Amino acid sequence: MLWLARAVEAEGEPRKLVAQTLVNRWAWLLDKQPTLYPTLAALVRAYAQPVNPRWYPDGDLFLKQLAKVSGEKERNALLDRARLRQTVHSTRSQFSAATRAAVESAMRGPILIPPGATHYAIPGREAAGFPVLVPGGVRENSIYGEPGGRATNALYSFVQPGPTLGLSRLLSDVPPHGVLGFLLLAGTGAFVWARGLKPRRR
C-alpha cells in the first residue's frame, strides 16, 4: 500500500484510475505470468517510473539516457530528476487526501473502470497499439486498454462491485506494522491535507 501510494502521488491525476489500473495490471500478470511480479510492490516499482529504481542515479535506464546527453545543463537536469525519484518519490510517507482515497479505493476494490484497462501513460505520451479508454484531461494520465488481451472483460476489469482478490493476497508483501503504519497515515486526513506534502529525505 505504501509503494502504491508513493506511485500514485507522483503520477498524479486521475489518481483513482491510476491506482486501480496498477492493481488491475498486477492481478492480470499474476494470473498470466505469476513469477514476473509476485508482489504488488514489485509491479508498482517496475511500472510507475517515478518510483522505479532503474531511474535512480545509478540505475541502468538512467545511465543509458545520461550517455546520450552531452550538455552539462541537460545532464544536471537529468541527475536532479533521478535524485528526486530516489530521495523524494520513493521515500515519501505523507500523502494528499486524494492519493489516500485512491489507494484505499483500489485496495478495497473495485471502482467503475472500463473493461480491459491495464495501462496508463503520462500526458503527451502515446501508448502505441493500445486504444484510449479514458482520455486524460489537462495534465492527466490517459488510461489504455489491451486489445484482444486477457484483461478484456476479465475479473480484473472490475465492472461489477465487489473485490475479486482477497485483501490478504494484495497485502502479502507488506509486514503487519507496515499496514498499521499506512492506516495510521491514512487516518490523519485533514491534518496532512492542511500541511500539504512534506517528503521525508534520507
C-alpha positions as CSV (number, residue, x, y, z in Angstrom):
1,M,0.0,0.0,0.0
2,L,2.9,2.3,0.8
3,W,4.5,1.9,-2.6
4,L,1.2,2.2,-4.4
5,A,0.6,5.5,-2.5
6,R,4.1,6.8,-3.5
7,A,3.5,5.9,-7.1
8,V,0.0,7.5,-7.2
9,E,1.2,10.7,-5.5
10,A,4.0,11.0,-8.1
11,E,1.9,10.0,-11.1
12,G,-0.9,12.4,-10.4
13,E,-4.5,12.5,-11.8
14,P,-6.7,10.7,-12.3
15,R,-5.4,9.2,-9.1
16,K,-8.3,6.7,-8.6
17,L,-7.9,5.3,-12.1
18,V,-4.1,5.2,-11.9
19,A,-4.3,3.3,-8.6
20,Q,-6.9,0.8,-9.9
21,T,-5.1,0.3,-13.2
22,L,-1.9,-0.6,-11.3
23,V,-3.8,-3.1,-9.2
24,N,-5.6,-4.5,-12.3
25,R,-2.3,-4.8,-14.2
26,W,-0.7,-6.7,-11.3
27,A,-3.7,-9.1,-10.9
28,W,-3.7,-9.8,-14.6
29,L,0.0,-10.5,-14.8
30,L,-0.1,-12.6,-11.6
31,D,-2.6,-14.8,-13.4
32,K,-0.8,-14.9,-16.7
33,Q,2.9,-14.9,-15.5
34,P,2.9,-15.5,-11.8
35,T,6.7,-15.2,-11.4
36,L,7.1,-11.9,-13.2
37,Y,5.8,-9.7,-10.4
38,P,5.0,-11.9,-7.4
39,T,4.0,-8.9,-5.3
40,L,2.1,-5.7,-5.9
41,A,5.0,-3.7,-4.7
42,A,7.3,-5.2,-7.4
43,L,4.8,-4.4,-10.1
44,V,4.3,-0.8,-8.9
45,R,8.0,-0.1,-8.7
46,A,8.6,-1.5,-12.2
47,Y,5.6,0.1,-13.9
48,A,5.4,3.5,-12.3
49,Q,8.5,5.3,-13.5
50,P,8.7,7.9,-10.7
51,V,9.5,5.1,-8.2
52,N,11.3,2.8,-10.5
53,P,14.9,2.1,-9.1
54,R,16.1,1.7,-12.7
55,W,15.8,5.5,-13.0
56,Y,17.8,6.2,-9.8
57,P,21.2,7.9,-10.3
58,D,22.9,4.5,-10.6
59,G,20.1,2.8,-12.4
60,D,20.7,1.2,-15.9
61,L,17.9,3.2,-17.6
62,F,19.1,6.5,-16.2
63,L,22.8,5.8,-17.1
64,K,21.7,4.8,-20.6
65,Q,19.8,8.1,-21.0
66,L,22.6,10.1,-19.5
67,A,25.1,8.7,-22.0
68,K,23.0,10.3,-24.8
69,V,23.3,13.8,-23.4
70,S,26.3,16.0,-23.9
71,G,25.4,19.4,-22.4
72,E,26.2,20.0,-18.8
73,K,22.8,21.7,-18.1
74,E,20.8,18.8,-19.5
75,R,23.0,16.3,-17.7
76,N,22.4,18.1,-14.4
77,A,18.6,18.3,-15.1
78,L,18.5,14.5,-15.6
79,L,20.5,13.9,-12.4
80,D,18.2,16.2,-10.4
81,R,15.2,14.2,-11.7
82,A,16.9,10.9,-10.8
83,R,17.7,12.1,-7.3
84,L,14.1,13.3,-6.9
85,R,12.9,9.8,-7.8
86,Q,15.2,8.2,-5.2
87,T,15.1,10.7,-2.3
88,V,11.6,12.1,-2.5
89,H,9.2,10.0,-4.6
90,S,10.5,6.7,-3.2
91,T,10.7,7.7,0.5
92,R,7.5,9.8,0.8
93,S,5.4,8.8,3.8
94,Q,2.8,11.6,3.8
95,F,0.2,11.8,1.1
96,S,-2.6,14.0,-0.1
97,A,-6.2,13.1,0.7
98,A,-6.8,12.4,-2.9
99,T,-4.0,9.8,-3.0
100,R,-5.1,8.1,0.2
101,A,-8.6,7.9,-1.1
102,A,-7.4,6.4,-4.4
103,V,-5.2,3.8,-2.7
104,E,-7.9,2.8,-0.3
105,S,-10.4,2.5,-3.1
106,A,-8.1,0.3,-5.2
107,M,-7.2,-1.9,-2.3
108,R,-10.9,-2.3,-1.3
109,G,-11.7,-2.8,-5.0
110,P,-13.2,-2.0,-7.3
111,I,-14.3,1.2,-8.8
112,L,-16.1,1.6,-12.1
113,I,-13.4,1.4,-14.8
114,P,-13.7,0.4,-18.5
115,P,-13.1,-3.3,-19.2
116,G,-9.6,-4.1,-20.2
117,A,-7.9,-1.0,-18.6
118,T,-4.4,-2.3,-17.9
119,H,-2.2,0.6,-18.9
120,Y,-1.8,4.4,-18.5
121,A,0.5,7.0,-20.0
122,I,1.6,10.4,-18.8
123,P,0.1,13.4,-20.6
124,G,1.5,13.9,-24.1
125,R,2.7,10.3,-24.5
126,E,1.1,7.8,-26.7
127,A,0.6,4.1,-25.8
128,A,1.3,2.6,-29.2
129,G,-1.1,-0.2,-30.2
130,F,-3.5,0.4,-27.3
131,P,-6.9,2.0,-27.5
132,V,-7.6,5.0,-25.3
133,L,-10.3,4.0,-22.8
134,V,-10.3,7.1,-20.6
135,P,-8.8,10.3,-22.3
136,G,-6.8,12.3,-19.9
137,G,-7.6,15.9,-19.2
138,V,-5.1,18.7,-19.0
139,R,-2.1,17.3,-17.0
140,E,-3.8,14.0,-16.5
141,N,-2.8,10.5,-17.4
142,S,-4.7,8.6,-20.1
143,I,-5.9,5.1,-19.4
144,Y,-5.3,2.5,-22.1
145,G,-6.7,-1.0,-22.8
146,E,-5.1,-4.0,-24.3
147,P,-6.8,-5.1,-27.5
148,G,-7.6,-8.8,-27.6
149,G,-5.7,-9.4,-24.4
150,R,-6.5,-11.5,-21.4
151,A,-7.6,-8.4,-19.5
152,T,-10.6,-7.5,-21.7
153,N,-13.8,-8.3,-19.8
154,A,-11.7,-10.2,-17.2
155,L,-12.4,-10.1,-13.5
156,Y,-9.7,-7.5,-13.0
157,S,-11.7,-5.0,-15.1
158,F,-14.0,-4.7,-12.1
159,V,-17.2,-3.8,-14.0
160,Q,-19.2,-5.1,-11.1
161,P,-18.7,-4.1,-7.4
162,G,-17.0,-6.5,-5.0
163,P,-13.3,-7.5,-4.8
164,T,-12.1,-10.4,-6.9
165,L,-8.9,-10.8,-4.9
166,G,-8.6,-11.2,-1.2
167,L,-7.1,-8.2,0.6
168,S,-4.7,-10.5,2.4
169,R,-3.3,-11.5,-1.0
170,L,-2.8,-7.9,-2.0
171,L,-1.0,-7.2,1.3
172,S,1.1,-10.4,1.2
173,D,4.3,-8.4,0.7
174,V,3.5,-5.9,3.5
175,P,4.5,-6.6,7.1
176,P,1.8,-6.0,9.7
177,H,3.5,-2.9,11.1
178,G,3.6,-1.5,7.5
179,V,-0.1,-1.9,7.1
180,L,-0.8,-0.4,10.5
181,G,1.6,2.5,9.7
182,F,-0.2,3.2,6.4
183,L,-3.7,3.0,8.1
184,L,-2.4,5.5,10.7
185,L,-1.2,7.8,8.0
186,A,-4.5,7.5,6.2
187,G,-6.3,8.5,9.3
188,T,-4.6,11.9,9.6
189,G,-6.7,13.2,6.7
190,A,-7.4,16.9,7.4
191,F,-4.1,17.4,9.2
192,V,-1.9,16.1,6.4
193,W,-4.1,17.8,3.8
194,A,-3.7,21.2,5.6
195,R,0.0,20.8,5.8
196,G,0.4,19.6,2.2
197,L,3.0,17.1,1.1
198,K,6.2,17.1,3.1
199,P,8.6,14.4,1.7
200,R,10.9,12.7,4.0
201,R,14.5,12.6,2.9
202,R,17.1,10.0,3.9
